[in-house]
Amino acid sequence: MTETTQTHPAPDGGFRPYVPRSPEYRAAAEALRGLRQDLFHDAFAYRPLPCRSVAAPSGRLLGRGGAFAVWRRHVLVAAAGLFAAFVAWAGTADSPAAPVAGLLALVPVLLTLVRPVGAFWASLAGTAVSSVIAGGAGDWPWQPGSLVAQAVVVTVVAIRTRPRTAAWMWAVTAAYAFVLETALGRRFSSNSASVLTLYAFVLLAVTVWHVRRSAERQVTAEQTVTAHERSRRTLLEERTTIARELHDVVAHHMSVVAIQAEAAPYRVQNPPPELEKAFATIRENAVAALTELRRVLGVVRAADYEAPQAPQPTLADLDRLLANVREAGLAVDKAVTGAVRELPQGVELSAYRIVQEALSNALRHAPGAAARVEVGHVIGGLGLRVVNGPPSGPAPERPTPGAGHGLTGMRERVSMLNGRMTAGPSGDGGYEVTVFLPAGPAAPRPGDEEAAA
């Protein structure tokens, strides 16, 4: 295996071998690149401070004063700039250059609203000019006005940019102070150490705020994704439950079709070949449908799921359900209106599960309340209304287990049957669930009319 040596063009036209850089050199180069990117590249670019949204909570709380909430950050920065200008003016009141000192403190602060990084360089320049104007009076190089102005500037710029920029601003300020200390440290009383300590605490606080805000945004995003995934998983679980329950209903009907199709030719003397062929085709299709149904159901069933031995419940089993709910501590009444008739088993199963889930929710969330179940048989289908009053007692020790995942499961069942559902608080402080399930007309069941009456 041959090693290849990389070469680069040399100034004399030849080639020189490539020498890999040390990790220290690469780190220093990366640091300088970050410094150039944060404080030098487009330092005076126009980046206006955005206004707060009128939909912010502060804007809603202030009502008609919401305009102040929109411009609140701009007003606060301007007020801080005026305060810095006042301090600078007061510090040089005896000098004819007092207005200039005030402007040197005000302008960099206002500049943070439109050109944040440029405002930092302007504040450093203003500090130097203010020191010259002061003529060595007081501490040096930061006069009171320039100290306040630059503190506001570095705070606002650190908030508007990022923690790395805050670190570079402190480093540049420290280098600026070091150069002045080295050149003029013996002639003046320096306040560099205290100023750099103050700036370090301010920038550290802003950096912590940045980190916390970033973490909050990340947590909020993760919570949103988690809630979406939980809702999606709940919906899939409920659909799986519905598929398991409807399997028995569909399998029963398909089995009856297959058996009837196989026995039908023997009930007719000398059936024509076309009839025998038609019934054979019906039976083959029914058996094929059953096979496909079992195959699809095997995908949605859990590994530990056991098929129920008893038939799926219908509206005829509501009385048994209501008796169990009454034993659990919920006073519930039932009312049936309309001509009771036999409905498709899928409709009856879904209606039973919806009533079961609504009563379970009443037990959990409205202990001590009274409930009422209304079943209305109308021409176009079946109407359900489950309403409970406000809670008035302690939670029951053994609430009736629900059929799925609350309102999500009920809505999924209603949607599967192209029905309609509304759920929400009632006028008396309770809760009401109203459902309509469309169903075609069917023959009345014997004795159901007397039961309904």
N, C-alpha and C positions, 0 to 999 in steps of 0.2 A: 504494500500500500504506500503510495507516494504522497508526501505532504506538499501542498501548494502554498506558496508564500504570496500574500497579497502585496501589490505595489501601488504607489501613487506617484503622479508626475512630480518631478522636482523642478525648482526654478531654472536650473541649467538645461532643461530639456530632457534629462534622463529620468530614471525611476529610482525611488527609494523604498525600502521595505516598510510595510505597515507595522507600527509599534502600538500594541494595545494600551489604552489609557488605564491608569490605576483607578480603583473605586473612589479614592479621595478626589481625584481630578474630575471624575464624572459627577460626583456629588456637588463639588464647587461649581462646575459648569451648569448643572441643573439649578442650583440656587441663584446664580446670576441670571439665568434665563427667566426664572420666576420673578426676580426683582425687576428686570426689564419689562416683563409682561404686565406686572401689577402697577408699577409706579411710573414707567417711562412711555410705554406704548400707548398712544392715544390718551395721554394724560389729561389733555384739555378737551376731550370729546364731549359732545353735548349729551348728557344723560339726565334729563329732568326728573325730579322726584315725583312719582305718580300721586294723584289724589286718592284719598280713601273712597271706597265704594259707598254710595248712599244707602246700600242695603246692609251696611255694617251695623252691629248691635248698637254702637254709640249713636249712630245717626237716627235710629228708630227711637232711642230713649230721649234724644233731644227734641224730637218733633220738629217744630218750625225752626229750631236752631240747628237743624241738621247741616246747614251750609258751613257752620263752624267746624263740624266734625269732618267734613270733606277736606277742608284746608287746615285742619288742626296742626298737622306736622309742620307745614310751612310757617304757620303763625308762631309755633314754639321756637323754631330755628331763628326766625326773624327777631323774636323777643330776646333770645340768647345773644344774638349779634348786637342788638341795641345795648344790652347790659354790658357786653365786653367793650363797646365803644364808650359807654359812660365811664367805666373804670379807667380806660386809657386816657380819656379826656381829663378825668379828675387827677390822675397821676402826673399829668404834665400841664396842670392848669396855669402855672406861672410862666409857661413857655408859649411863644407865639405859634409854635408848631403843634399846639394841642389839637386843633381840628384834623391835622394830618394824622396824628396818632390815633384819633378816634376812627378815621376812615380805614387806617391800616388794620384795625381790629374788626371793623364791621364788614368790610368787603370780603375777606376770606370765608367768614361764616355764611354770608349770603351766597357765595359762590358754591357752597356745598349743595345747594338746591338744584344746580344745573350742571356743574362740572366738579364732581366730588374729588377726584384725584388731583386735579389742578388746584383745588382749594387748599390741599395740604401743602403743595409747593408755594402757593401764595402766602400761606401762614408762616412758613419758614422765612421767606423773604421779608414779610412784614415784621417778624421778630427782629431780624438784623437791622432794618431801618429804624424801628422803634428804639433799639439800643443806642443807635447813633444819635437820634433825636434827644434821648434822655441824657446823653453826655456823661454816662458813668454814674448817674445818681441812682442810689438804691442797689438792689441785687442785679446781677447781670449774668447771662444775656436776656433772660426773660423778664420784661417789665410786667407789672400787674395786668395791664390791658392785654398785652400779647399772650400772657400766660392763660388768661381766661379764654381768649379767642382760639388759641391753638388747642386747648382742652376740648372746646366745643367742636372744633373742626375734626380732630382725630376721632372723637366719639361718633359724630354723624357719618364720617367716611367709613369707619369700621362697621357701623350698622348697615350702611348701604352697599358695602362690598362683601368681603369674606374674611375669615380669620387670618389667612395668609397675608393679605394686604395689611391688616392691623399689625402683624408682626414686623413686616417690612417698614411700616411707618415708624414704629418704635426704634428699629435698628438705625434708620436714617437719622432720626432725631438724636439718638445716642452718638452717632458719628459726628453730627453737626456740633453737639456739645463738646465732644472730645477734641475736635479741631480748635474750637474757640478756647478751650481750657489750655491746650498746648501752646497756642499763640499768645493769648492775652491773660492767662490765668493769674499771673503775678500782679497785674495792675487793677483788677476788679474783684469784688466779692461775688463768688459764683453761687448760683442756686440750681445748678444742673442736676445734682444728685437728687434733691427733693422733687424737682419737676419730673425727672425720668421715673422716679418711684411712683409718683401720682399717675403718670401716663400708663405705667405698667399695670396698675390696679384697674384703671378705667378700661384699658384694652382687654385685660383678662376678663372683666365682667361682661364686656360686649361679646367676647369669644364664647364664654359659657352660654350666653343668651343665644348666640348663633347655633351652637351645638344642640342646646335644648330644643330650639325651634325646629331644627332639622330632624331631630329624633321624634318630635311630636308629629311632624308631617309624615314621617315614615310609618309611625305607629298608626296614624289615621288611615294612611293608604292600605296598610296591612289589615286593619280592622274592616275596611270596606271590602277588600278582596275576600277576607274570611267570611264576612256576612253574606256576600254573594255566593261563595262556594257552599256555605251552610244552607242557604235557601235553595240552591240548585240540588244539593244532596237530599234535602228534605223532599223536594218535589219528585226526584227520582225514586226515593224510597216509597213515597205514597203511590206512585204509578206502579211500582213493583207489587205493592200490596193489593192494589186493584186488579192487577193481572192475575195474581194468585186466586183472588176470590172469584173472579169471573170465569176462571178456568172450569170450575165445577159446573157453572151454569151452562156454558157453551158446550162442554163435553157431554153433559146430560142430553141436551137437545140433539147434538150430532149423533150420539149413540142411538137415540130413538129413531132418528131418520134412517140410519143404517139398518137397524133391525126391521123397521117397517118396510123399507125398500126390499129387503131380502125375503120377507114373508108375504108381501103383496101378491106376487104371481101365483102363490098356492091357494089364494082365496078366490081366485077366478077360474072357472072351468074353461079349459082349452083357451088360455090367453094367447093372443096373437104374438108372433115373434117380435114385432116392433115394441110391444108393451114390455115383454121380458127384457129386451135389450135396454129399454129406457130405465127400468127399475135397476138393472145391473149397473148401468152407468151412474145412477144416483147413489147406489151403495158404494161403488168404488170411489166416487168423489167424497162421500161422507167419511169413509175410512181414511182416505188421503188427508182430508182436512184434520181429522183427529190426530194423525201422525205428526203433521206439521205443527199443530197446536201443542202437542207434548214436547216437541223439539224446541219451539220458541220458549215455552214455559220453563224448560230446563235451563235456559240462559238467565232468566230473570229471577229464578228461585235461589235462595241462599243455600249453602251446603247443609246447614242444620235444619232446614225447613221441612216440616212434616205436614203432609196434606191432611186437612181436617176429615174426620170420619163422619161427622154429622153434616147434614145439608146446610147450605148457606141460609142465614136468616132472611125473613121477609117481613112485610108489614103485619102479617098475622102473629108475629112474635113480639110485637110492641108491648103487649100487656105484660109479658114476662120481664121485658127490659124495664118497664116502669115500676114493677114490683121490686126489682133489685135496687133501683134508684131510691125508692121510698125507704127501703131498709138501710140504705147508706145515709139517710138523713135529709133528703130533699123531698119536700111536698110537691107533687106534680099531678096535674090533671090532664086528661086527654079528651079531645072533641073531634069527632069525625063527621064531615058534611059531604053531601053529594051521594050519587049512586055508586056504592062500593062495587068495584069490578076487579077482575084479575088483570094485573099489569105485567108487562115483560119482567122477567126475573132480574135482569140487570137494573131496572128502575126500582124495583122493590128492595133489592139489596142495597143500592145506593141510598135510598130513602131511609132505610133502617140505620145504616151507618151514620148518616148525617144527623139523625135524631140522637143516636147514641153519643156522638161526639159533642153535640150542642149541650146535652144534659151533663156530660162529663165536665165540660167547661164551666157550667153553672155550679157544679159541686166544688170545683177547685177555686173559682174566683168569686162566688157569691154564696158563702156559707150561711145557712139559715134562711135563705130566700125561698119563695114559692115559684114554681115553674108551671108552664102550661104548654102542651103540645097540641097543635091543631093540624089535622090531616084533611085536606079538601080534594075530593075527586071531581074534577071538572072535565069538560068535553075534550079539551086539548091535552090533558095530562094530569099531573098530580101536584098539588100545592102543599107546602109544609111551612109551619110557623112555630118556632120554639122561642118562647120569651120567658125571662125570669126577672124577678124584682131585685131591688138593691140588697146587698148582704146585710144580715142582722145578727149573725152569730159566729162562733168559732168554726174553724175549718173542720170538716169531718175527718174521722180517723182513717177510713178506708174509702176513698172516692172511687167511683166506677171508672175502670180503665177506658180510655178513648180508643177509637178505631184507627187513628192515624196521627197526624200532626196538626190538630186544631183546624183553624180556618183554611190553612193550605190544603189539607186533605179534603175538606168539604168543597172548596172551590174546584179542586181537580176533578172530583166526581161529577159536579154539576157541569163543568166544561166538557167532560167526556160525553155527556148526554145532550149537549147543546142546550142546556137549561140556563136559568138566570138565578142569581143569588145576591142578596143584600145582607149585610151584617153591621151592627153598630149599636151604640147606646140608645136606650129607650127614654121616653120623656120622664119617667119616674126614677131614673137613676139605675135601672137595670140594663139588660142586654137583650137584643132581639135578632134572630136569624130567620130570614124569609127566603124560601127556595121554591122555584117552579121547575118541574121536570117534565118535559114533553113526552107524551106516550100516545100511541094510536089507540083507537077504540077496541075493546074486547068484550067478550060475553061476560055477563055478571056471574059471580060464583053463587052457587045455591046457598041460601040462608044468609048471605051477606047483607041483603037489604034489611032483614029483621034485626041483625046485629047493629047496623048503623043507626036504626031507629031507636 
